[in-house]
Structures are given as C-alpha cells and as structure tokens.
C-alpha cells in the first residue's frame, strides 16, 4: 500500500498545478517562452523584489508569475532569488556564486483594433520599420512580431502594432491610443491586415488603461 505521506504529497502537487498551471503545464516555463542561463553572472540595478527560494526553479516560478519580471538572479549558497524588471546585459557583471536567467517572456497581445487612417490622429504615430519584403509567411512571430517588439523596446516604447502583415508601428506612450478607432476583426495569425492593428505590449512594462 502507498503511504499516507505519498498521498499527501500528491494532493499538494495537484493543488499547486490546479492553482498555478498553464494549460496543464508547470508555470516554471510557459509553452511560448524560452530561457537563457549564465552561470557566474548577476544583473545589477534592476531588482524589483527578492525572496528566499530553496531551488532555482522556484525562483523561475515566481518570476513567471510576476508580470514585471523579465529576468532573475539566483545565489545558490544563500538561496536568495532577485527578480529583475530588465534584461539589459550592459548591467550584467561577473559575480561568483550567482546564476542569471532570462526567461524571455513573449509580448502580450492586447487585441485587434481598427485604423481609420486619419492624419495626425492615428492609433500609433510612427511607422518604425516595414518587414513586408522579408516576411516568412510560415513564421510571422519570428520574422515580424519578435523583430517589431525588439525595435519598440530599443526606442523605450511600451506598445506596438502590426498592420498590413509586416508594418511595425509604435510611438511614445503618451501619443499612443491604440483603441482610438474601435475594435476590428481583420487580424490573422498574430498580425493585422490592411487598416487594422494587432496590438502588443512589450513584456515587463505596465499596461496602459484603455479609454
């Protein structure tokens, strides 16, 4: 017979995955996330919270559940977990005993919105780059969405929209009103068609209130 201890452990695990599971999977790493790890490194100047975690995977779980967390530092000897709201490797330094992990959260989809094309009143004020000539129609995420997210982040903006399959639009947060012209149904495979934006939020940043 199985021991009562085994049954108790099973119930605890079942409850954990019921509360925190992502489509039946452990939230340590969601299906659309990747992870890079650098032993002997620590990111400085971006800690938003810290806690004790007996294992590094528990630190990863916490980062995954905190919206602003993009990366974390974990010190094995002290079991200290530091959650970071940035992934700028210019602030990465060699630090013995630490491991730095970038869990590479995907951009957050905010929905499909109309663009009426009114001059000086566009949902996004700037066409950052046009990827139409280099689209991989079998991988729009890598060839368009991820590239647009990177360009948006480099400029310090929070939101971006994909229009006409490969146009990357963004702008300063105060000038963006992505819901200005109302919702649209003309978005496919993560990108907007003509006169529509598929809108995303750069991971780790605070979401803007929709008017």
Secondary structure as the mmCIF struct_conf table of DSSP 4:
data_model
#
loop_
_struct_conf.conf_type_id
_struct_conf.id
_struct_conf.beg_label_comp_id
_struct_conf.beg_label_asym_id
_struct_conf.beg_label_seq_id
_struct_conf.end_label_comp_id
_struct_conf.end_label_asym_id
_struct_conf.end_label_seq_id
HELX_RH_AL_P HELX_RH_AL_P1 UNK A 4 UNK A 20
STRN STRN1 UNK A 22 UNK A 22
TURN_TY1_P TURN_TY1_P1 UNK A 23 UNK A 24
STRN STRN2 UNK A 25 UNK A 25
TURN_TY1_P TURN_TY1_P2 UNK A 27 UNK A 28
BEND BEND1 UNK A 29 UNK A 29
TURN_TY1_P TURN_TY1_P3 UNK A 31 UNK A 32
STRN STRN3 UNK A 36 UNK A 43
BEND BEND2 UNK A 45 UNK A 45
STRN STRN4 UNK A 47 UNK A 52
BEND BEND3 UNK A 54 UNK A 55
HELX_RH_AL_P HELX_RH_AL_P2 UNK A 56 UNK A 65
BEND BEND4 UNK A 66 UNK A 66
TURN_TY1_P TURN_TY1_P4 UNK A 67 UNK A 68
STRN STRN5 UNK A 71 UNK A 75
TURN_TY1_P TURN_TY1_P5 UNK A 76 UNK A 79
STRN STRN6 UNK A 80 UNK A 84
BEND BEND5 UNK A 85 UNK A 85
HELX_RH_3T_P HELX_RH_3T_P1 UNK A 89 UNK A 91
STRN STRN7 UNK A 92 UNK A 102
HELX_LH_PP_P HELX_LH_PP_P1 UNK A 105 UNK A 107
STRN STRN8 UNK A 108 UNK A 114
TURN_TY1_P TURN_TY1_P6 UNK A 119 UNK A 120
BEND BEND6 UNK A 123 UNK A 124
STRN STRN9 UNK A 126 UNK A 130
HELX_RH_3T_P HELX_RH_3T_P2 UNK A 132 UNK A 134
TURN_TY1_P TURN_TY1_P7 UNK A 137 UNK A 138
HELX_RH_AL_P HELX_RH_AL_P3 UNK A 140 UNK A 140
HELX_RH_PI_P HELX_RH_PI_P1 UNK A 141 UNK A 145
HELX_RH_AL_P HELX_RH_AL_P4 UNK A 146 UNK A 154
TURN_TY1_P TURN_TY1_P8 UNK A 155 UNK A 156
BEND BEND7 UNK A 158 UNK A 158
STRN STRN10 UNK A 159 UNK A 163
TURN_TY1_P TURN_TY1_P9 UNK A 164 UNK A 166
STRN STRN11 UNK A 167 UNK A 170
HELX_RH_3T_P HELX_RH_3T_P3 UNK A 173 UNK A 175
TURN_TY1_P TURN_TY1_P10 UNK A 178 UNK A 181
STRN STRN12 UNK A 183 UNK A 183
BEND BEND8 UNK A 185 UNK A 185
STRN STRN13 UNK A 187 UNK A 188
TURN_TY1_P TURN_TY1_P11 UNK A 189 UNK A 190
STRN STRN14 UNK A 191 UNK A 192
TURN_TY1_P TURN_TY1_P12 UNK A 194 UNK A 195
STRN STRN15 UNK A 196 UNK A 201
TURN_TY1_P TURN_TY1_P13 UNK A 203 UNK A 204
BEND BEND9 UNK A 205 UNK A 205
HELX_LH_PP_P HELX_LH_PP_P2 UNK A 206 UNK A 210
#
